[in-house]
Amino acid sequence: MILVIGANGMLGRDLMTLLGDRGLGVDIAEIDITSPESVLRVVGEIKPEVVINCAAYTDVDGCESNTESAMSVNGEGVAYLAMACRDNGALLVQISTDYVFDGGKGTPYVEDDAPCPLSVYGESKQAGEMNAAFSPEHLIVRTQWLYGLHGKNFVETMLRFGAEKDELTVVDDQVGSPTWTVDLSRAIIALIDAGCRGTYHAVNSEFCSWNTFAKAIFEEAGLNVSVKPMTTVELNRPAKRPLYSTLACDKLNADTGFKPQHWRDALREYLKLRV
Ligand SMILES: NC(=O)c1ccc[n+]([C@@H]2O[C@H](COP(=O)([O-])OP(=O)(O)OC[C@H]3O[C@@H](n4cnc5c(N)ncnc54)[C@H](OP(=O)(O)O)[C@@H]3O)[C@@H](O)[C@H]2O)c1
C-alpha cells in the first residue's frame, strides 16, 4: 500500500488517480504532519510500504512572514514522517523543490549540487530534505513550476487573466521547466517501482521563462493576448526566487528509463483535458 499525504492537493490528487488501487490518500482532516502523535497514529495503523509526502506549506511569499509555520510543516513535519517510516520499515518519498538552489549556477542543477536557498520556503524545504534522512529508506524528488487540474497554478491564472485582458506583463528573467503534475506523478511512480533511493530531479523536458510559458499558454488556448516582458526586480515579490534553476533529469532517465515529455507537449495535453 502506498500512503499519499496531502492527497487533496494539486500533486496529491493526480498521484492518487495514477496509483489507483495501490494508493490510499489522507490530508489535513486525517493527519496533521506537524503533530508527531497524529503522524505515528496514522502511519502505525495503516502500515504502508511507501509514504509519499505531498503535504506542504506552499505559499512561497506567505512563508516569508510565517517562518514558524513554514518550518513546522515543511521541515519538522517531514522529520516526524521520517521517524514513523523508520519505525514501520516504510520508504519515505519527500517532494522538494528547485527553490533549495540560488539559481546562480548558470547550467541545469544536478542532484549533488549544494543547496543554497534564497527564501524561507526554500530553507524550510531544504530542512525537509535533511529530515527525510531520519528514514533509512528515503527518496527525495525535486521538481518545479507545477500545474495541474486540482490546484491554483500559473496556467489557470494566465487563462483567467487572458479571458479579461488583451495585454499582460510577465517576468522574462526567471527560467525553469513548467511541469505537469501528471508527468511528475509518472516519474515518482517510476522511481518507486525501480527501487530508487536518494535524491532525484523530475521536471518536464526543456525550459523557458515565465514570459515564454505565458505566450505558449495563450497560443495553445487560442487566446489573442500580448505578453510584455518585465524583470523580477520590477515584480518585487516578498520572497526572492532563483533566476535560473532548471533541474537536470538524466539520473531519473538513467535509473528508471522514464523521460518526461517536453513541457509544451505536456501543456497541450493538459489544456485538452480541462475543456
Ligand atoms: N506548486 C509548485 O509549483 C511546486 C513546485 C516545486 C515543488 N512543489 C512541492 O510539491 C509538493 C506538492 O505541492 P502542491 O502544489 O500539490 O501543494 P498543494 O496543492 O498546496 O497541496 C498541499 C496539501 O497539503 C495539505 N497540508 C498542508 N499542511 C498540512 C499538514 N500540516 N498536514 C497534512 N496536510 C497538510 C494541504 O491542505 P490545505 O490546502 O488545507 O492547507 C494540501 O491539501 C509540495 O511538497 C511542494 O513543496 C510544488
Ligand as a Chemical Component Dictionary entry (heavy atoms), coordinates in Angstrom:
data_LIG
# 
_chem_comp.id                   LIG 
_chem_comp.type                 NON-POLYMER 
_chem_comp.pdbx_formal_charge   0 
_chem_comp.three_letter_code    LIG 
# 
loop_
_chem_comp_atom.comp_id 
_chem_comp_atom.atom_id 
_chem_comp_atom.alt_atom_id 
_chem_comp_atom.type_symbol 
_chem_comp_atom.charge 
_chem_comp_atom.model_Cartn_x 
_chem_comp_atom.model_Cartn_y 
_chem_comp_atom.model_Cartn_z 
_chem_comp_atom.pdbx_ordinal 
LIG N1  N1  N 0  3.335  24.011 -6.705 1  
LIG C1  C1  C 0  4.560  24.113 -7.194 2  
LIG O1  O1  O 0  4.829  24.842 -8.157 3  
LIG C2  C2  C 0  5.694  23.291 -6.587 4  
LIG C3  C3  C 0  6.978  23.426 -7.110 5  
LIG C4  C4  C 0  8.015  22.651 -6.575 6  
LIG C5  C5  C 0  7.748  21.772 -5.538 7  
LIG N2  N2  N 1  6.489  21.679 -5.023 8  
LIG C6  C6  C 0  6.248  20.736 -3.937 9  
LIG O2  O2  O 0  5.362  19.739 -4.403 10 
LIG C7  C7  C 0  4.567  19.259 -3.324 11 
LIG C8  C8  C 0  3.095  19.299 -3.703 12 
LIG O3  O3  O 0  2.749  20.657 -3.993 13 
LIG P1  P1  P 0  1.267  21.071 -4.390 14 
LIG O4  O4  O 0  1.390  22.290 -5.221 15 
LIG O5  O5  O -1 0.497  19.885 -4.868 16 
LIG O6  O6  O 0  0.722  21.515 -2.945 17 
LIG P2  P2  P 0  -0.759 21.907 -2.509 18 
LIG O7  O7  O 0  -1.697 21.874 -3.652 19 
LIG O8  O8  O 0  -0.627 23.155 -1.683 20 
LIG O9  O9  O 0  -1.156 20.687 -1.548 21 
LIG C9  C9  C 0  -0.611 20.507 -0.286 22 
LIG C10 C10 C 0  -1.614 19.740 0.563  23 
LIG O10 O10 O 0  -1.047 19.546 1.865  24 
LIG C11 C11 C 0  -2.034 19.849 2.829  25 
LIG N3  N3  N 0  -1.408 20.229 4.099  26 
LIG C12 C12 C 0  -0.929 21.458 4.463  27 
LIG N4  N4  N 0  -0.454 21.414 5.719  28 
LIG C13 C13 C 0  -0.625 20.136 6.160  29 
LIG C14 C14 C 0  -0.351 19.473 7.385  30 
LIG N5  N5  N 0  0.190  20.122 8.426  31 
LIG N6  N6  N 0  -0.651 18.160 7.488  32 
LIG C15 C15 C 0  -1.230 17.497 6.458  33 
LIG N7  N7  N 0  -1.527 18.078 5.280  34 
LIG C16 C16 C 0  -1.232 19.385 5.135  35 
LIG C17 C17 C 0  -2.806 20.992 2.202  36 
LIG O11 O11 O 0  -4.043 21.176 2.849  37 
LIG P3  P3  P 0  -4.680 22.676 2.859  38 
LIG O12 O12 O 0  -4.903 23.028 1.431  39 
LIG O13 O13 O 0  -5.919 22.500 3.654  40 
LIG O14 O14 O 0  -3.645 23.562 3.512  41 
LIG C18 C18 C 0  -2.935 20.498 0.760  42 
LIG O15 O15 O 0  -4.027 19.617 0.592  43 
LIG C19 C19 C 0  4.960  20.114 -2.109 44 
LIG O16 O16 O 0  5.938  19.433 -1.372 45 
LIG C20 C20 C 0  5.582  21.352 -2.712 46 
LIG O17 O17 O 0  6.521  21.964 -1.841 47 
LIG C21 C21 C 0  5.462  22.404 -5.521 48 
# 
loop_
_chem_comp_bond.comp_id 
_chem_comp_bond.atom_id_1 
_chem_comp_bond.atom_id_2 
_chem_comp_bond.value_order 
_chem_comp_bond.pdbx_ordinal 
LIG N1  C1  SING 1  
LIG C1  O1  DOUB 2  
LIG C1  C2  SING 3  
LIG C2  C3  SING 4  
LIG C2  C21 DOUB 5  
LIG C3  C4  DOUB 6  
LIG C4  C5  SING 7  
LIG C5  N2  DOUB 8  
LIG N2  C6  SING 9  
LIG N2  C21 SING 10 
LIG C6  O2  SING 11 
LIG C6  C20 SING 12 
LIG O2  C7  SING 13 
LIG C7  C8  SING 14 
LIG C7  C19 SING 15 
LIG C8  O3  SING 16 
LIG O3  P1  SING 17 
LIG P1  O4  DOUB 18 
LIG P1  O5  SING 19 
LIG P1  O6  SING 20 
LIG O6  P2  SING 21 
LIG P2  O7  DOUB 22 
LIG P2  O8  SING 23 
LIG P2  O9  SING 24 
LIG O9  C9  SING 25 
LIG C9  C10 SING 26 
LIG C10 O10 SING 27 
LIG C10 C18 SING 28 
LIG O10 C11 SING 29 
LIG C11 N3  SING 30 
LIG C11 C17 SING 31 
LIG N3  C12 SING 32 
LIG N3  C16 SING 33 
LIG C12 N4  DOUB 34 
LIG N4  C13 SING 35 
LIG C13 C14 SING 36 
LIG C13 C16 DOUB 37 
LIG C14 N5  SING 38 
LIG C14 N6  DOUB 39 
LIG N6  C15 SING 40 
LIG C15 N7  DOUB 41 
LIG N7  C16 SING 42 
LIG C17 O11 SING 43 
LIG C17 C18 SING 44 
LIG O11 P3  SING 45 
LIG P3  O12 DOUB 46 
LIG P3  O13 SING 47 
LIG P3  O14 SING 48 
LIG C18 O15 SING 49 
LIG C19 O16 SING 50 
LIG C19 C20 SING 51 
LIG C20 O17 SING 52 
# 
